[in-house]
């Protein structure tokens, strides 16, 4: 089951909840118990068995290494 990010309309808290992707309605907010949750759009992370050694080389162009052009600090 995937972990989804939700925003609670009652307590205004954001939280991550492990739920079935097709059956998330009615999920309770971990902070207040409300079922008034909105699913947030979020990114996901993945990894390969080889790790960073198999990551594509950075060409300096946005998105060539997955970090360039994102505004997040990184090194090569």
mmCIF file of the N, C-alpha and C atoms, coordinates in Angstrom:
data_MODEL
# 
_entry.id   MODEL 
# 
loop_
_atom_site.group_PDB 
_atom_site.id 
_atom_site.type_symbol 
_atom_site.label_atom_id 
_atom_site.label_alt_id 
_atom_site.label_comp_id 
_atom_site.label_asym_id 
_atom_site.label_entity_id 
_atom_site.label_seq_id 
_atom_site.pdbx_PDB_ins_code 
_atom_site.Cartn_x 
_atom_site.Cartn_y 
_atom_site.Cartn_z 
_atom_site.occupancy 
_atom_site.B_iso_or_equiv 
_atom_site.pdbx_formal_charge 
_atom_site.auth_seq_id 
_atom_site.auth_comp_id 
_atom_site.auth_asym_id 
_atom_site.auth_atom_id 
_atom_site.pdbx_PDB_model_num 
ATOM 1   N N  . UNK A 1 1  ? 0.848   -1.182 0.000   1.00 0.00 ? 1  UNK A N  1 
ATOM 2   C CA . UNK A 1 1  ? 0.000   0.000  0.000   1.00 0.00 ? 1  UNK A CA 1 
ATOM 3   C C  . UNK A 1 1  ? 0.891   1.242  0.000   1.00 0.00 ? 1  UNK A C  1 
ATOM 4   N N  . UNK A 1 2  ? 0.525   2.233  -0.779  1.00 0.00 ? 2  UNK A N  1 
ATOM 5   C CA . UNK A 1 2  ? 1.333   3.452  -0.831  1.00 0.00 ? 2  UNK A CA 1 
ATOM 6   C C  . UNK A 1 2  ? 1.039   4.403  0.331   1.00 0.00 ? 2  UNK A C  1 
ATOM 7   N N  . UNK A 1 3  ? 1.970   5.299  0.564   1.00 0.00 ? 3  UNK A N  1 
ATOM 8   C CA . UNK A 1 3  ? 1.800   6.358  1.551   1.00 0.00 ? 3  UNK A CA 1 
ATOM 9   C C  . UNK A 1 3  ? 1.384   7.610  0.791   1.00 0.00 ? 3  UNK A C  1 
ATOM 10  N N  . UNK A 1 4  ? 0.285   8.215  1.208   1.00 0.00 ? 4  UNK A N  1 
ATOM 11  C CA . UNK A 1 4  ? -0.200  9.436  0.583   1.00 0.00 ? 4  UNK A CA 1 
ATOM 12  C C  . UNK A 1 4  ? -0.121  10.589 1.565   1.00 0.00 ? 4  UNK A C  1 
ATOM 13  N N  . UNK A 1 5  ? 0.021   11.799 1.023   1.00 0.00 ? 5  UNK A N  1 
ATOM 14  C CA . UNK A 1 5  ? -0.006  12.993 1.844   1.00 0.00 ? 5  UNK A CA 1 
ATOM 15  C C  . UNK A 1 5  ? -1.411  13.581 1.792   1.00 0.00 ? 5  UNK A C  1 
ATOM 16  N N  . UNK A 1 6  ? -1.894  14.003 2.954   1.00 0.00 ? 6  UNK A N  1 
ATOM 17  C CA . UNK A 1 6  ? -3.226  14.582 3.062   1.00 0.00 ? 6  UNK A CA 1 
ATOM 18  C C  . UNK A 1 6  ? -3.165  15.903 3.806   1.00 0.00 ? 6  UNK A C  1 
ATOM 19  N N  . UNK A 1 7  ? -4.154  16.753 3.541   1.00 0.00 ? 7  UNK A N  1 
ATOM 20  C CA . UNK A 1 7  ? -4.347  17.991 4.288   1.00 0.00 ? 7  UNK A CA 1 
ATOM 21  C C  . UNK A 1 7  ? -5.729  17.904 4.932   1.00 0.00 ? 7  UNK A C  1 
ATOM 22  N N  . UNK A 1 8  ? -5.779  18.177 6.236   1.00 0.00 ? 8  UNK A N  1 
ATOM 23  C CA . UNK A 1 8  ? -7.045  18.115 6.965   1.00 0.00 ? 8  UNK A CA 1 
ATOM 24  C C  . UNK A 1 8  ? -7.726  19.484 6.926   1.00 0.00 ? 8  UNK A C  1 
ATOM 25  N N  . UNK A 1 9  ? -8.965  19.509 6.474   1.00 0.00 ? 9  UNK A N  1 
ATOM 26  C CA . UNK A 1 9  ? -9.728  20.762 6.416   1.00 0.00 ? 9  UNK A CA 1 
ATOM 27  C C  . UNK A 1 9  ? -10.142 21.244 7.797   1.00 0.00 ? 9  UNK A C  1 
ATOM 28  N N  . UNK A 1 10 ? -10.180 20.359 8.789   1.00 0.00 ? 10 UNK A N  1 
ATOM 29  C CA . UNK A 1 10 ? -10.599 20.756 10.138  1.00 0.00 ? 10 UNK A CA 1 
ATOM 30  C C  . UNK A 1 10 ? -9.451  21.343 10.957  1.00 0.00 ? 10 UNK A C  1 
ATOM 31  N N  . UNK A 1 11 ? -8.348  20.615 11.079  1.00 0.00 ? 11 UNK A N  1 
ATOM 32  C CA . UNK A 1 11 ? -7.253  21.083 11.941  1.00 0.00 ? 11 UNK A CA 1 
ATOM 33  C C  . UNK A 1 11 ? -6.098  21.710 11.164  1.00 0.00 ? 11 UNK A C  1 
ATOM 34  N N  . UNK A 1 12 ? -6.194  21.727 9.826   1.00 0.00 ? 12 UNK A N  1 
ATOM 35  C CA . UNK A 1 12 ? -5.192  22.346 8.955   1.00 0.00 ? 12 UNK A CA 1 
ATOM 36  C C  . UNK A 1 12 ? -3.821  21.664 9.012   1.00 0.00 ? 12 UNK A C  1 
ATOM 37  N N  . UNK A 1 13 ? -3.766  20.431 9.493   1.00 0.00 ? 13 UNK A N  1 
ATOM 38  C CA . UNK A 1 13 ? -2.501  19.700 9.568   1.00 0.00 ? 13 UNK A CA 1 
ATOM 39  C C  . UNK A 1 13 ? -2.283  18.896 8.291   1.00 0.00 ? 13 UNK A C  1 
ATOM 40  N N  . UNK A 1 14 ? -1.026  18.774 7.887   1.00 0.00 ? 14 UNK A N  1 
ATOM 41  C CA . UNK A 1 14 ? -0.642  17.891 6.795   1.00 0.00 ? 14 UNK A CA 1 
ATOM 42  C C  . UNK A 1 14 ? -0.090  16.622 7.414   1.00 0.00 ? 14 UNK A C  1 
ATOM 43  N N  . UNK A 1 15 ? -0.385  15.481 6.812   1.00 0.00 ? 15 UNK A N  1 
ATOM 44  C CA . UNK A 1 15 ? 0.106   14.218 7.353   1.00 0.00 ? 15 UNK A CA 1 
ATOM 45  C C  . UNK A 1 15 ? 0.258   13.193 6.234   1.00 0.00 ? 15 UNK A C  1 
ATOM 46  N N  . UNK A 1 16 ? 1.055   12.171 6.512   1.00 0.00 ? 16 UNK A N  1 
ATOM 47  C CA . UNK A 1 16 ? 1.243   11.057 5.598   1.00 0.00 ? 16 UNK A CA 1 
ATOM 48  C C  . UNK A 1 16 ? 0.510   9.853  6.171   1.00 0.00 ? 16 UNK A C  1 
ATOM 49  N N  . UNK A 1 17 ? -0.266  9.170  5.313   1.00 0.00 ? 17 UNK A N  1 
ATOM 50  C CA . UNK A 1 17 ? -1.067  8.038  5.777   1.00 0.00 ? 17 UNK A CA 1 
ATOM 51  C C  . UNK A 1 17 ? -0.904  6.892  4.784   1.00 0.00 ? 17 UNK A C  1 
ATOM 52  N N  . UNK A 1 18 ? -0.735  5.690  5.305   1.00 0.00 ? 18 UNK A N  1 
ATOM 53  C CA . UNK A 1 18 ? -0.648  4.490  4.488   1.00 0.00 ? 18 UNK A CA 1 
ATOM 54  C C  . UNK A 1 18 ? -2.061  3.994  4.202   1.00 0.00 ? 18 UNK A C  1 
ATOM 55  N N  . UNK A 1 19 ? -2.500  4.094  2.939   1.00 0.00 ? 19 UNK A N  1 
ATOM 56  C CA . UNK A 1 19 ? -3.865  3.697  2.560   1.00 0.00 ? 19 UNK A CA 1 
ATOM 57  C C  . UNK A 1 19 ? -3.865  3.046  1.182   1.00 0.00 ? 19 UNK A C  1 
ATOM 58  N N  . UNK A 1 20 ? -4.932  2.310  0.899   1.00 0.00 ? 20 UNK A N  1 
ATOM 59  C CA . UNK A 1 20 ? -5.118  1.788  -0.453  1.00 0.00 ? 20 UNK A CA 1 
ATOM 60  C C  . UNK A 1 20 ? -5.417  2.971  -1.371  1.00 0.00 ? 20 UNK A C  1 
ATOM 61  N N  . UNK A 1 21 ? -4.836  2.976  -2.559  1.00 0.00 ? 21 UNK A N  1 
ATOM 62  C CA . UNK A 1 21 ? -4.977  4.123  -3.453  1.00 0.00 ? 21 UNK A CA 1 
ATOM 63  C C  . UNK A 1 21 ? -6.412  4.354  -3.896  1.00 0.00 ? 21 UNK A C  1 
ATOM 64  N N  . UNK A 1 22 ? -7.206  3.310  -4.029  1.00 0.00 ? 22 UNK A N  1 
ATOM 65  C CA . UNK A 1 22 ? -8.577  3.478  -4.510  1.00 0.00 ? 22 UNK A CA 1 
ATOM 66  C C  . UNK A 1 22 ? -9.587  3.620  -3.370  1.00 0.00 ? 22 UNK A C  1 
ATOM 67  N N  . UNK A 1 23 ? -9.140  3.464  -2.145  1.00 0.00 ? 23 UNK A N  1 
ATOM 68  C CA . UNK A 1 23 ? -10.075 3.439  -1.024  1.00 0.00 ? 23 UNK A CA 1 
ATOM 69  C C  . UNK A 1 23 ? -9.633  4.370  0.111   1.00 0.00 ? 23 UNK A C  1 
ATOM 70  N N  . UNK A 1 24 ? -9.236  5.607  -0.225  1.00 0.00 ? 24 UNK A N  1 
ATOM 71  C CA . UNK A 1 24 ? -8.725  6.508  0.807   1.00 0.00 ? 24 UNK A CA 1 
ATOM 72  C C  . UNK A 1 24 ? -9.820  7.373  1.429   1.00 0.00 ? 24 UNK A C  1 
ATOM 73  N N  . UNK A 1 25 ? -10.968 7.516  0.771   1.00 0.00 ? 25 UNK A N  1 
ATOM 74  C CA . UNK A 1 25 ? -12.030 8.355  1.338   1.00 0.00 ? 25 UNK A CA 1 
ATOM 75  C C  . UNK A 1 25 ? -12.531 7.747  2.635   1.00 0.00 ? 25 UNK A C  1 
ATOM 76  N N  . UNK A 1 26 ? -12.708 8.586  3.639   1.00 0.00 ? 26 UNK A N  1 
ATOM 77  C CA . UNK A 1 26 ? -13.114 8.120  4.952   1.00 0.00 ? 26 UNK A CA 1 
ATOM 78  C C  . UNK A 1 26 ? -11.925 7.887  5.878   1.00 0.00 ? 26 UNK A C  1 
ATOM 79  N N  . UNK A 1 27 ? -10.713 8.061  5.340   1.00 0.00 ? 27 UNK A N  1 
ATOM 80  C CA . UNK A 1 27 ? -9.520  7.930  6.167   1.00 0.00 ? 27 UNK A CA 1 
ATOM 81  C C  . UNK A 1 27 ? -9.518  9.044  7.203   1.00 0.00 ? 27 UNK A C  1 
ATOM 82  N N  . UNK A 1 28 ? -9.130  8.714  8.417   1.00 0.00 ? 28 UNK A N  1 
ATOM 83  C CA . UNK A 1 28 ? -9.148  9.697  9.494   1.00 0.00 ? 28 UNK A CA 1 
ATOM 84  C C  . UNK A 1 28 ? -7.820  10.432 9.591   1.00 0.00 ? 28 UNK A C  1 
ATOM 85  N N  . UNK A 1 29 ? -7.908  11.698 9.937   1.00 0.00 ? 29 UNK A N  1 
ATOM 86  C CA . UNK A 1 29 ? -6.730  12.515 10.188  1.00 0.00 ? 29 UNK A CA 1 
ATOM 87  C C  . UNK A 1 29 ? -6.026  11.982 11.443  1.00 0.00 ? 29 UNK A C  1 
ATOM 88  N N  . UNK A 1 30 ? -4.713  11.723 11.367  1.00 0.00 ? 30 UNK A N  1 
ATOM 89  C CA . UNK A 1 30 ? -4.004  11.231 12.543  1.00 0.00 ? 30 UNK A CA 1 
ATOM 90  C C  . UNK A 1 30 ? -3.958  12.258 13.684  1.00 0.00 ? 30 UNK A C  1 
ATOM 91  N N  . UNK A 1 31 ? -4.101  13.540 13.368  1.00 0.00 ? 31 UNK A N  1 
ATOM 92  C CA . UNK A 1 31 ? -4.015  14.591 14.389  1.00 0.00 ? 31 UNK A CA 1 
ATOM 93  C C  . UNK A 1 31 ? -5.325  14.801 15.137  1.00 0.00 ? 31 UNK A C  1 
ATOM 94  N N  . UNK A 1 32 ? -6.468  14.820 14.402  1.00 0.00 ? 32 UNK A N  1 
ATOM 95  C CA . UNK A 1 32 ? -7.727  15.169 15.065  1.00 0.00 ? 32 UNK A CA 1 
ATOM 96  C C  . UNK A 1 32 ? -8.850  14.150 14.868  1.00 0.00 ? 32 UNK A C  1 
ATOM 97  N N  . UNK A 1 33 ? -8.660  13.182 13.972  1.00 0.00 ? 33 UNK A N  1 
ATOM 98  C CA . UNK A 1 33 ? -9.678  12.158 13.758  1.00 0.00 ? 33 UNK A CA 1 
ATOM 99  C C  . UNK A 1 33 ? -10.726 12.516 12.717  1.00 0.00 ? 33 UNK A C  1 
ATOM 100 N N  . UNK A 1 34 ? -10.668 13.726 12.178  1.00 0.00 ? 34 UNK A N  1 
ATOM 101 C CA . UNK A 1 34 ? -11.636 14.152 11.162  1.00 0.00 ? 34 UNK A CA 1 
ATOM 102 C C  . UNK A 1 34 ? -11.465 13.327 9.886   1.00 0.00 ? 34 UNK A C  1 
ATOM 103 N N  . UNK A 1 35 ? -12.538 13.157 9.140   1.00 0.00 ? 35 UNK A N  1 
ATOM 104 C CA . UNK A 1 35 ? -12.468 12.481 7.845   1.00 0.00 ? 35 UNK A CA 1 
ATOM 105 C C  . UNK A 1 35 ? -12.508 13.489 6.698   1.00 0.00 ? 35 UNK A C  1 
ATOM 106 N N  . UNK A 1 36 ? -12.345 14.762 7.012   1.00 0.00 ? 36 UNK A N  1 
ATOM 107 C CA . UNK A 1 36 ? -12.351 15.822 5.986   1.00 0.00 ? 36 UNK A CA 1 
ATOM 108 C C  . UNK A 1 36 ? -10.932 16.035 5.462   1.00 0.00 ? 36 UNK A C  1 
ATOM 109 N N  . UNK A 1 37 ? -10.386 15.003 4.805   1.00 0.00 ? 37 UNK A N  1 
ATOM 110 C CA . UNK A 1 37 ? -9.041  15.060 4.263   1.00 0.00 ? 37 UNK A CA 1 
ATOM 111 C C  . UNK A 1 37 ? -9.067  15.318 2.768   1.00 0.00 ? 37 UNK A C  1 
ATOM 112 N N  . UNK A 1 38 ? -8.080  16.063 2.322   1.00 0.00 ? 38 UNK A N  1 
ATOM 113 C CA . UNK A 1 38 ? -7.874  16.299 0.898   1.00 0.00 ? 38 UNK A CA 1 
ATOM 114 C C  . UNK A 1 38 ? -6.541  15.673 0.526   1.00 0.00 ? 38 UNK A C  1 
ATOM 115 N N  . UNK A 1 39 ? -6.535  14.848 -0.517  1.00 0.00 ? 39 UNK A N  1 
ATOM 116 C CA . UNK A 1 39 ? -5.284  14.240 -0.950  1.00 0.00 ? 39 UNK A CA 1 
ATOM 117 C C  . UNK A 1 39 ? -4.432  15.312 -1.619  1.00 0.00 ? 39 UNK A C  1 
ATOM 118 N N  . UNK A 1 40 ? -3.171  15.393 -1.216  1.00 0.00 ? 40 UNK A N  1 
ATOM 119 C CA . UNK A 1 40 ? -2.246  16.369 -1.774  1.00 0.00 ? 40 UNK A CA 1 
ATOM 120 C C  . UNK A 1 40 ? -1.491  15.744 -2.940  1.00 0.00 ? 40 UNK A C  1 
ATOM 121 N N  . UNK A 1 41 ? -1.107  16.571 -3.882  1.00 0.00 ? 41 UNK A N  1 
ATOM 122 C CA . UNK A 1 41 ? -0.242  16.111 -4.952  1.00 0.00 ? 41 UNK A CA 1 
ATOM 123 C C  . UNK A 1 41 ? 1.174   16.104 -4.404  1.00 0.00 ? 41 UNK A C  1 
ATOM 124 N N  . UNK A 1 42 ? 1.859   14.993 -4.512  1.00 0.00 ? 42 UNK A N  1 
ATOM 125 C CA . UNK A 1 42 ? 3.210   14.912 -3.979  1.00 0.00 ? 42 UNK A CA 1 
ATOM 126 C C  . UNK A 1 42 ? 4.098   14.117 -4.914  1.00 0.00 ? 42 UNK A C  1 
ATOM 127 N N  . UNK A 1 43 ? 5.384   14.304 -4.748  1.00 0.00 ? 43 UNK A N  1 
ATOM 128 C CA . UNK A 1 43 ? 6.351   13.577 -5.548  1.00 0.00 ? 43 UNK A CA 1 
ATOM 129 C C  . UNK A 1 43 ? 6.712   12.283 -4.841  1.00 0.00 ? 43 UNK A C  1 
ATOM 130 N N  . UNK A 1 44 ? 7.351   11.405 -5.534  1.00 0.00 ? 44 UNK A N  1 
ATOM 131 C CA . UNK A 1 44 ? 7.751   10.151 -4.931  1.00 0.00 ? 44 UNK A CA 1 
ATOM 132 C C  . UNK A 1 44 ? 9.235   9.951  -5.145  1.00 0.00 ? 44 UNK A C  1 
ATOM 133 N N  . UNK A 1 45 ? 9.812   9.077  -4.362  1.00 0.00 ? 45 UNK A N  1 
ATOM 134 C CA . UNK A 1 45 ? 11.221  8.751  -4.480  1.00 0.00 ? 45 UNK A CA 1 
ATOM 135 C C  . UNK A 1 45 ? 11.353  7.297  -4.865  1.00 0.00 ? 45 UNK A C  1 
ATOM 136 N N  . UNK A 1 46 ? 12.385  6.990  -5.603  1.00 0.00 ? 46 UNK A N  1 
ATOM 137 C CA . UNK A 1 46 ? 12.654  5.611  -5.958  1.00 0.00 ? 46 UNK A CA 1 
ATOM 138 C C  . UNK A 1 46 ? 14.157  5.379  -5.859  1.00 0.00 ? 46 UNK A C  1 
ATOM 139 N N  . UNK A 1 47 ? 14.529  4.144  -5.811  1.00 0.00 ? 47 UNK A N  1 
ATOM 140 C CA . UNK A 1 47 ? 15.946  3.825  -5.775  1.00 0.00 ? 47 UNK A CA 1 
ATOM 141 C C  . UNK A 1 47 ? 16.187  2.598  -6.630  1.00 0.00 ? 47 UNK A C  1 
ATOM 142 N N  . UNK A 1 48 ? 17.420  2.445  -7.066  1.00 0.00 ? 48 UNK A N  1 
ATOM 143 C CA . UNK A 1 48 ? 17.776  1.269  -7.846  1.00 0.00 ? 48 UNK A CA 1 
ATOM 144 C C  . UNK A 1 48 ? 18.752  0.436  -7.030  1.00 0.00 ? 48 UNK A C  1 
ATOM 145 N N  . UNK A 1 49 ? 18.900  -0.787 -7.411  1.00 0.00 ? 49 UNK A N  1 
ATOM 146 C CA . UNK A 1 49 ? 19.783  -1.682 -6.677  1.00 0.00 ? 49 UNK A CA 1 
ATOM 147 C C  . UNK A 1 49 ? 21.229  -1.216 -6.739  1.00 0.00 ? 49 UNK A C  1 
ATOM 148 N N  . UNK A 1 50 ? 21.598  -0.504 -7.809  1.00 0.00 ? 50 UNK A N  1 
ATOM 149 C CA . UNK A 1 50 ? 22.980  -0.062 -7.970  1.00 0.00 ? 50 UNK A CA 1 
ATOM 150 C C  . UNK A 1 50 ? 23.315  1.197  -7.217  1.00 0.00 ? 50 UNK A C  1 
ATOM 151 N N  . UNK A 1 51 ? 22.337  1.949  -6.792  1.00 0.00 ? 51 UNK A N  1 
ATOM 152 C CA . UNK A 1 51 ? 22.588  3.181  -6.052  1.00 0.00 ? 51 UNK A CA 1 
ATOM 153 C C  . UNK A 1 51 ? 23.019  4.312  -6.941  1.00 0.00 ? 51 UNK A C  1 
ATOM 154 N N  . UNK A 1 52 ? 23.706  5.288  -6.365  1.00 0.00 ? 52 UNK A N  1 
ATOM 155 C CA . UNK A 1 52 ? 24.082  6.508  -7.068  1.00 0.00 ? 52 UNK A CA 1 
ATOM 156 C C  . UNK A 1 52 ? 25.102  6.264  -8.171  1.00 0.00 ? 52 UNK A C  1 
ATOM 157 N N  . UNK A 1 53 ? 25.859  5.189  -8.104  1.00 0.00 ? 53 UNK A N  1 
ATOM 158 C CA . UNK A 1 53 ? 26.866  4.925  -9.116  1.00 0.00 ? 53 UNK A CA 1 
ATOM 159 C C  . UNK A 1 53 ? 26.250  4.742  -10.496 1.00 0.00 ? 53 UNK A C  1 
ATOM 160 N N  . UNK A 1 54 ? 25.005  4.307  -10.561 1.00 0.00 ? 54 UNK A N  1 
ATOM 161 C CA . UNK A 1 54 ? 24.343  4.099  -11.834 1.00 0.00 ? 54 UNK A CA 1 
ATOM 162 C C  . UNK A 1 54 ? 23.461  5.273  -12.235 1.00 0.00 ? 54 UNK A C  1 
ATOM 163 N N  . UNK A 1 55 ? 23.480  6.351  -11.465 1.00 0.00 ? 55 UNK A N  1 
ATOM 164 C CA . UNK A 1 55 ? 22.656  7.518  -11.778 1.00 0.00 ? 55 UNK A CA 1 
ATOM 165 C C  . UNK A 1 55 ? 23.178  8.170  -13.044 1.00 0.00 ? 55 UNK A C  1 
ATOM 166 N N  . UNK A 1 56 ? 22.316  8.768  -13.841 1.00 0.00 ? 56 UNK A N  1 
ATOM 167 C CA . UNK A 1 56 ? 22.778  9.427  -15.055 1.00 0.00 ? 56 UNK A CA 1 
ATOM 168 C C  . UNK A 1 56 ? 23.717  10.580 -14.722 1.00 0.00 ? 56 UNK A C  1 
ATOM 169 N N  . UNK A 1 57 ? 24.668  10.813 -15.598 1.00 0.00 ? 57 UNK A N  1 
ATOM 170 C CA . UNK A 1 57 ? 25.622  11.902 -15.395 1.00 0.00 ? 57 UNK A CA 1 
ATOM 171 C C  . UNK A 1 57 ? 24.924  13.245 -15.581 1.00 0.00 ? 57 UNK A C  1 
ATOM 172 N N  . UNK A 1 58 ? 25.421  14.235 -14.880 1.00 0.00 ? 58 UNK A N  1 
ATOM 173 C CA . UNK A 1 58 ? 24.841  15.572 -14.966 1.00 0.00 ? 58 UNK A CA 1 
ATOM 174 C C  . UNK A 1 58 ? 25.476  16.323 -16.128 1.00 0.00 ? 58 UNK A C  1 
ATOM 175 N N  . UNK A 1 59 ? 24.662  16.896 -16.982 1.00 0.00 ? 59 UNK A N  1 
ATOM 176 C CA . UNK A 1 59 ? 25.169  17.691 -18.093 1.00 0.00 ? 59 UNK A CA 1 
ATOM 177 C C  . UNK A 1 59 ? 25.094  19.177 -17.779 1.00 0.00 ? 59 UNK A C  1 
ATOM 178 N N  . UNK A 1 60 ? 24.555  19.519 -16.602 1.00 0.00 ? 60 UNK A N  1 
ATOM 179 C CA . UNK A 1 60 ? 24.382  20.925 -16.249 1.00 0.00 ? 60 UNK A CA 1 
ATOM 180 C C  . UNK A 1 60 ? 23.070  21.492 -16.752 1.00 0.00 ? 60 UNK A C  1 
ATOM 181 N N  . UNK A 1 61 ? 22.354  20.721 -17.555 1.00 0.00 ? 61 UNK A N  1 
ATOM 182 C CA . UNK A 1 61 ? 21.061  21.150 -18.060 1.00 0.00 ? 61 UNK A CA 1 
ATOM 183 C C  . UNK A 1 61 ? 19.979  20.789 -17.044 1.00 0.00 ? 61 UNK A C  1 
ATOM 184 N N  . UNK A 1 62 ? 18.934  21.616 -16.930 1.00 0.00 ? 62 UNK A N  1 
ATOM 185 C CA . UNK A 1 62 ? 17.863  21.309 -15.977 1.00 0.00 ? 62 UNK A CA 1 
ATOM 186 C C  . UNK A 1 62 ? 17.340  19.886 -16.144 1.00 0.00 ? 62 UNK A C  1 
ATOM 187 N N  . UNK A 1 63 ? 17.202  19.216 -15.018 1.00 0.00 ? 63 UNK A N  1 
ATOM 188 C CA . UNK A 1 63 ? 16.652  17.872 -14.907 1.00 0.00 ? 63 UNK A CA 1 
ATOM 189 C C  . UNK A 1 63 ? 17.531  16.767 -15.499 1.00 0.00 ? 63 UNK A C  1 
ATOM 190 N N  . UNK A 1 64 ? 18.763  17.074 -15.901 1.00 0.00 ? 64 UNK A N  1 
ATOM 191 C CA . UNK A 1 64 ? 19.594  16.021 -16.483 1.00 0.00 ? 64 UNK A CA 1 
ATOM 192 C C  . UNK A 1 64 ? 20.038  15.003 -15.442 1.00 0.00 ? 64 UNK A C  1 
ATOM 193 N N  . UNK A 1 65 ? 20.201  15.432 -14.190 1.00 0.00 ? 65 UNK A N  1 
ATOM 194 C CA . UNK A 1 65 ? 20.599  14.486 -13.151 1.00 0.00 ? 65 UNK A CA 1 
ATOM 195 C C  . UNK A 1 65 ? 19.493  14.299 -12.126 1.00 0.00 ? 65 UNK A C  1 
ATOM 196 N N  . UNK A 1 66 ? 18.373  14.947 -12.327 1.00 0.00 ? 66 UNK A N  1 
ATOM 197 C CA . UNK A 1 66 ? 17.285  14.856 -11.378 1.00 0.00 ? 66 UNK A CA 1 
ATOM 198 C C  . UNK A 1 66 ? 17.296  15.954 -10.328 1.00 0.00 ? 66 UNK A C  1 
ATOM 199 N N  . UNK A 1 67 ? 18.426  16.631 -10.166 1.00 0.00 ? 67 UNK A N  1 
ATOM 200 C CA . UNK A 1 67 ? 18.531  17.702 -9.186  1.00 0.00 ? 67 UNK A CA 1 
ATOM 201 C C  . UNK A 1 67 ? 18.807  19.049 -9.836  1.00 0.00 ? 67 UNK A C  1 
ATOM 202 N N  . UNK A 1 68 ? 19.564  19.053 -10.944 1.00 0.00 ? 68 UNK A N  1 
ATOM 203 C CA . UNK A 1 68 ? 19.880  20.326 -11.607 1.00 0.00 ? 68 UNK A CA 1 
ATOM 204 C C  . UNK A 1 68 ? 18.594  20.993 -12.092 1.00 0.00 ? 68 UNK A C  1 
ATOM 205 N N  . UNK A 1 69 ? 18.500  22.275 -11.844 1.00 0.00 ? 69 UNK A N  1 
ATOM 206 C CA . UNK A 1 69 ? 17.333  23.031 -12.275 1.00 0.00 ? 69 UNK A CA 1 
ATOM 207 C C  . UNK A 1 69 ? 16.207  23.015 -11.275 1.00 0.00 ? 69 UNK A C  1 
ATOM 208 N N  . UNK A 1 70 ? 16.350  22.292 -10.160 1.00 0.00 ? 70 UNK A N  1 
ATOM 209 C CA . UNK A 1 70 ? 15.284  22.238 -9.175  1.00 0.00 ? 70 UNK A CA 1 
ATOM 210 C C  . UNK A 1 70 ? 15.415  23.343 -8.128  1.00 0.00 ? 70 UNK A C  1 
ATOM 211 N N  . UNK A 1 71 ? 16.605  23.965 -8.054  1.00 0.00 ? 71 UNK A N  1 
ATOM 212 C CA . UNK A 1 71 ? 16.832  24.991 -7.033  1.00 0.00 ? 71 UNK A CA 1 
ATOM 213 C C  . UNK A 1 71 ? 17.297  24.399 -5.716  1.00 0.00 ? 71 UNK A C  1 
ATOM 214 N N  . UNK A 1 72 ? 17.370  23.074 -5.626  1.00 0.00 ? 72 UNK A N  1 
ATOM 215 C CA . UNK A 1 72 ? 17.843  22.415 -4.398  1.00 0.00 ? 72 UNK A CA 1 
ATOM 216 C C  . UNK A 1 72 ? 19.344  22.229 -4.475  1.00 0.00 ? 72 UNK A C  1 
ATOM 217 N N  . UNK A 1 73 ? 20.057  22.500 -3.393  1.00 0.00 ? 73 UNK A N  1 
ATOM 218 C CA . UNK A 1 73 ? 21.511  22.332 -3.432  1.00 0.00 ? 73 UNK A CA 1 
ATOM 219 C C  . UNK A 1 73 ? 21.895  20.873 -3.633  1.00 0.00 ? 73 UNK A C  1 
ATOM 220 N N  . UNK A 1 74 ? 22.932  20.657 -4.440  1.00 0.00 ? 74 UNK A N  1 
ATOM 221 C CA . UNK A 1 74 ? 23.458  19.315 -4.646  1.00 0.00 ? 74 UNK A CA 1 
ATOM 222 C C  . UNK A 1 74 ? 24.875  19.420 -5.176  1.00 0.00 ? 74 UNK A C  1 
ATOM 223 N N  . UNK A 1 75 ? 25.578  18.328 -5.196  1.00 0.00 ? 75 UNK A N  1 
ATOM 224 C CA . UNK A 1 75 ? 26.938  18.316 -5.725  1.00 0.00 ? 75 UNK A CA 1 
ATOM 225 C C  . UNK A 1 75 ? 27.107  17.095 -6.603  1.00 0.00 ? 75 UNK A C  1 
ATOM 226 N N  . UNK A 1 76 ? 28.138  17.147 -7.416  1.00 0.00 ? 76 UNK A N  1 
ATOM 227 C CA . UNK A 1 76 ? 28.428  16.041 -8.342  1.00 0.00 ? 76 UNK A CA 1 
ATOM 228 C C  . UNK A 1 76 ? 29.811  15.512 -8.104  1.00 0.00 ? 76 UNK A C  1 
# 
